[in-house]
Amino acid sequence: MAELLTFPSLPTFRDPAGSVEIRPEGAYRSIRAPFDAEILAFLALPIATQLVEQGRLVASEIVSPANAGTLVLRHPRISFQSFPWEWAPGLWLAAAELTLNLCSDLVQQGWLLKDATPLNVLFRGTQPIFVDVLSIERLDPHQPIWLAYGQFVRTFLLPMLAYSRLGWPLQASLTRRDGYEPEDIYAALSWPERLRQPELSAVTMPSLLTNNKLLANNEKIQAGSLASRSVKDPELAKEILLKTLKGLLSQMRKITPAHRSSTWSDYAETATHYNDEDHARKRSFVTDALAAAHPSRILDVGCNTGVYSNLAADTGAEVISIDTDLQAVDRLCASLKGSGRNILPLCVDLAHPTPAAGWENREYSSFLGRCTGHFDTVMMLAVLHHLLLRNQIPMDRIATLVSNLTTRHLILEWVPPTDPKFQELLRGRGAIYTHITEAAFRDAFADYFTTVDELVLVNGRIMLHLRKK
């Protein structure tokens, strides 16, 4: 993909067992001895094939056998990579459910996950897929303790608890690769909150033990003994593990809130600045523009709850839908469950897009870096005036950015200064925005696009299908 040229990513290097390098034709994983023998043993099992066929585990092809010096596997690239700091709660829960259910199925077959972080999961549409095969290791049949328990709590459970109970943004995971410590959240909870579950076991007790030096030392001793504690009966050890995973799954589901209402989450049903005729004509225009574009990959900017993302997906295209409103994005996630539509909804602000992150700012690509060269069609319906007025981005800068986001087509809605929604965003600043005119808009976009078709709605908004020069 083009982002490999414009934004060189570092190979994944943190796992002592191996590393991953992303190339245009796939993700190449190099595995060091002695871990190579174990992963080969797993990949030879029927459960590995079954998990791949189910779409729950990324496929693995042996490129270079272990006897050549280093085992190299090639995995197919997930079309568009997303990160936890771009996910709505519904995707967080889907990733957690995949992680725990996958681990449970592995335990039944004598294997388990040694890592449990959202960064091990990517999405095809809203379907999660586990991509870190090196997280799979052989189960010690006498070990009843899941050593990845603490990591799951820090990176899955506590971020969701902080979001649902305290309103802390899930986007904060951008700067918290290893999640939250219990003490981070304990101080922000009231005593009644500290005493209910799962806060009591996941936050309160660990925090109290940490703050009490004597108890903390005892806890460390206990933790060390727990890690080495074994039971004679393998079935009992397995039963304890499965119960642990089931309990975490129940807690995660309990604290993940259903989508909430927000300013924009009910926009499609409550918008009064379109009459029925305008709605129908706009929908018809977008449908015809999509049919003419024959898109394969679409970026829907300002997707809201996905009315037009669904239209786009009906063409058979892959759709990445972005919006700044987390609740609207989460509502779209919920509506897609079981639909089979290839739509990945993400919480991304085009005016403040996800930056590059990680070591040397090169482990995790920026949103714009991932977009470069990826989309043949971009939709921006009722978005332009927000960028112009709320974010104060000049027209020519917007036109330049959009031309970099699409390789072929742009479906755009122009909202004139007379529109009530335009006037709402002015907030009495009309005198300094007199330069925002239809003529200025057309001139800026004419530098990069030609007009294929356009339609003026009754409310004065203009629908345009543009083709890149």
N, C-alpha and C positions, 0 to 999 in steps of 0.2 A: 504494500500500500504506500501511497505518497507520503504518509507521515514518517515513514522510515527515512526518507530523504530530507524532509524539512525539520524533523525532530528526532534525532538519533536517541533511542532509548537504551538505557543500560540493560544488559541481560540480568535476569533475576539471579542474585548471588548469595542470598542470606541462608539458604538451606545447606548445611554441611554435606548433605548427601549428593548435591548436584546443582546445576544451574540451567537456566532457560534463556534462549536467544530467539527473538521474534524476527522472522524473515518473511518476505512476500508470500512464499509458498507454504508456510506453516510455522509452528512453534517447535524449535529443536531443543530437546532436553538431554543434557549430558549427565550421566550418572556414574558416580565413583564407586569403586569397590570398598566395602563388601555389600553395599546396598543394591548393586546391580543384580545379584543373584536372587535376592528376595523379590524385587519388582518383576523380574522375569517369571518367577514362580507364580506370582499372583496373576500376571497377564495370561498365563497358560490355563487358568481355571475357567470353568463355565460361568461363574458369577461375574467375572470381568467382562466377558462377551455380552452377558445379559444386561449388565448395567449400561454398557455402551449402546446396545440396541434400544434400551428404554430412554436414551437421551439424558441419563443422569450423570454419566461419567464420560469425559472426553476420550476419543479413540486414540490408540497408540500404535504406531508402526515402527518396527525395528529398522533403523537405517544402518547402524553400525553395531555388530554384535559385541558382547562383552570381551570375547577373546581377541578382539582387535585392539584392545587397550582400554578403551572407554566405551561404555554402552551409550548409544545415542538413539533416542526415540523422536519421532516426528508426530506432532499432534496437528489436526486441522485447525486453522485459525477461526475463532469466533468472529463473525463478521464485524461487529462493532463492540469494542471493549468499553465497559462502564465500571464505575467504582462505587463503593458503599456511600460515599459522600454525595452521590448524585441520585440515590435511591429514595423512593417514598417508603413509608412503613410497610406497605404490602410486599415490596420486593425484599426488604430486610427479613420479613417473616418467611417468605418463600426460600431465601437462602439458608435461614436457620433450620427450617424443616428439612430441606435437602440434606444438610450437614448431619443432623441427628438421625434421620431415617436411614441415610446411607451408612452411617456408622453402625446402627442397629443391625442392618442386613449383613454388614461385614462381620460383626461379632458372631452372628449365627453360623458363619462359615469359617470361623477361626482367624479372622483378621479384624483390624480396627483402624481408626484414624488417629494419628499421633498429633495432628494439628487441627484447630477448629477456629478459623478466622473467616470473616466475610470475603477477604481478599482471595480465597481459594475458589470463589464462585463467580461465574460470568452468566450472562443471560442471552438466550435466543428468544427474541420477543420477551414474554414474561415467564418463560420456562427456564429455571436455573439449571446450570450444568457445572459439575465439580471438575476443576481443571488441573488440580495438583495431585497427580498419581503418586508422587513421592511421599504424600501424607499417609499413604496406606502401608501398614506394616503388619507383620504376623503377630497374632495375639498370644500373650503369655497365658496359657490355660489356667494358671493358678493365681493370676493377678486380678483382683476385683475392682481396682481403682482405675478410673479413666484419667490419665495424666493430663489430657487436654481440657479437663473440666474447667480449670481456672481460666484458661485462654478463652473458652467459649463464654464464660460469664463476663469477662472483661470486654470482649469485643462484640458480643451479640446482646447479652441480657442487660448489662448495665447501660449501654447507650440507649436501648429502647426504653428501659425504665426511666432514665433521665429525661427522655423526650416525653413520655406519656405522663409522668408524675410532675415533672418540673418545667417542662416546656423548653428544655435545652435542645438546640437544633441537631438533627442527625448529621448535618453537614459538618459539624465540628469534628467528625471522625477523620477529616482531611489532615488534621494536625495531631491526631491521637491514633497512630497506627496500632498500638497495643491496647487501645480502649481505655476505660476508666478503672481506677482503683476504687474499692469500696469507700475509702475515706473521702474521695472526691465528692461523693454523693451524700454521704452520711450527714455532713454539716448542713446541707440544704434541706433536709427532711425534718418535718415536725416529729415530736415523739409518737403521736398516734400512727404516723406513716412509718416510722421506724419499726413499729411492733407488728405490722401486718406482713403477710407473705406476698411476694417473695423477698421483700425488703429485709425482713428479719434475718433470714438465712444468707442472703446474698450481699447485704450491706451492713446491717447493724452488728451482728456477731463478729464478722471479720474485723470491723473497725474497732470494736471494743477490745478485742484480743490484741490488735496492733498497738492500741494506745496504752495498754497495760503491759509494761515490760516483762513482768514475771510471767503473765499469761502468754505473752507473745513468744517468749523463749520456750515455754512449754509447748506452744502450738507448733513452733518450728521443729522441735524434737518429734512431736507427734506426726507432723507432715513427713519428716524423713522416714519414720517408721512405717507410715501408711504406704509410702511409695514402694517400700520393700516388703510390705506385708503380703502374704499369700495365704490361700486356703487350699486344703487338700482336694476338695471336690471341684473339678473343673466346671461342672454344671451349676454349682452354687456361685462360682466366680462369674460365670456368664450371666446368671440371673441377676446378680447385683449390678453388673454393668448395664444390662438392659433396663433395669429399674431406674438407674441414674439418668440414662438418656431419655427415658419416658418422662421422668420428672422435669427435666430441663425443657422438653418440648411443651409440656403443660404450662410451665411458667412463662415461656416465651409467647405462647398463644394468649395467655391471660393478660399480659401487660401490653400487647400490641393493640392499640386502639383502632376501632373502626374509623373510616374517614369522617372528618368533621366538616362542618360548613365553614366557608370562608367568603371573602368578597367576591371571588371569581368561580368558586366550585359549582354554583348554581346558575352561572351566566347564561348557558345555552337555553335554559328553561325560562329565565326571567328577563332576557333582553327585550326591551321595548322599542329600540331604535330601528328594528326591522319589522315590517309588516309581513304577512304571510306570503305575499307576492315576492317581496325582496328575498325572503328566506329561500323560496323555491327557485328563483332565478340565480341566486348566488350558488346554491347547491348544484344546479344544472350546469353553470359555467365551470365550476371546479371539476365536475365529472367529465365534461367535454375536454377540458384542458389536460386532465390526466390521461384520457384516452388518446389524445393527440401526442402526448409526450412519451408514451410507452415507457414509463419509469421502471427502474429496477431497485433503486435505493433512494428513499425520500426523507428529507429532514423537514418536519413540521414545527416551525417556530411559533410559540404561543398557542400550543395545541388545546389549552383549556381541558375539557373533559373528553376530547377526542372525536367530536362529530366528523371533522374532515380527515383526521387520521384514519378513521374507519373507512371512509370513502377511498382514501389512498391505498389502504391495505387490500381493499376489494379488487384492485387491479392486479394483485399478485406480488406487489412490491414489498420489500422490507422497509419498514417505517421506524424512524427514530423520532419520538415526539418529545418536545421540551417545553417547559413552562416554568415561570418563577413561583407559581402558587402550589405549594406542596400538597394541599388538600385536593386541588383539582387533579393533580397528577396521580394522587393516591386513589381518587375516585375512578380515574381511567384504568388504573391497574386492576381494581376490583371488577370493573365491567368486562375486562378482557379474559377473566378466568374461564377456561374451558371453551373459549371462542375459536381457538385455532388461528387467530389473526397474528401476523408477524409484526407486532407493534411493541417497541420498547419505550415506555414512558420514563423520562428522567427529569429531575428538578434541576434545571440549568437556566441561568440568566444570561442571555446573549450579550447584555451590556457589561456583565461582570462574569465571564465564563470561567469554568473550572481551571485553575492554574496547574502547571506542572508541579509535581511534588516528589518527595522521597529523596534519597541520596543524590546529591548534586542536582536536584530538581530534574532527574532523568529516569527515575524508576517508574513513575506514573505520568503518562503523557497528558498534556493539557487537552481540554475539550476541542479547541480549535485545531490543535495538532492532529487529533484523531479524525476530524472532519475533512481535512484537506484532501481533495481528490476522491472522496468517498461517495458523495451524493451526486446523482445526475439531475435531481429535481429538488428544489426547495419551495416550500409553501410558507408565506408570511401573510396571514389573513388577520386584518385589524390589529397589527403589531407596530407598524411603522410610526404612527403618531406617539406611541408610548416611548419608543427610542428617541424620537425628536424632542419631546416635551418633558417627560419624566426623567429621562436619563441625559438629556441635553447633548445628544450625539449629533454632529453636523450631518446634513443630508449626503454630502459627497463621501464621508467616511462610511456611512451605512451602505451606500451603493458599492463601494470598494470591497467591504467585508462580504456582502452577499455574493458578489461576483466570484469571490474565493471559495464560497461554500458550495456552489453548484458548478457542475461541469457542463450542463446543457440548459435546463429550464428553471424558470422562476414564475410561480403563481402568486400574485401580489394583490392586496386590497389597499387602495388609497382612500384615506379618510380625510375629507376636505376640512378647512378651518371653520366652516359654518356648521359642521356636525356637532351635536350636543356633547358627544364624548370627547371630541377635540377641545371644546370649550371648557369642559370639566377639568381637563388636565392643564389648561392655561393658568388657572388659579389667579386671575387678575393680571397676568403678565403679558397680555396681548400685544402691548406696544413693542416688546422686544422680540416678538416672533412674527412680525409682519413679513419677514423674508421667506417664511414657509408657505409656498404657493404651489399650485399644481404645475405651473410652468417650471419652477425650480426643481420640483420632483422629477419631471420628465427629462429635463436637461441632465440631471445628475445620473439617472439610470441609463440614459441614451449613450453614455460613454462606454457602457459594458453590454447593453442588451438592445435587441430589436423587438418590436411589438408583433406578436403573432395574432392576438385577438384581445378585444376589450369590451366591456359592458358597463353602462352607467345604470345603477340601480335607482329606484324611485327616491330613495333617501339621499341621493347625491353621491354615494360612495361609488368608486370605480374599481371594477374587477379587471385585472390585466394578466394575460399569459405572455411572458417575455421569453425570448431565446437568447442565450449568450452568444456574443459576437465571436 
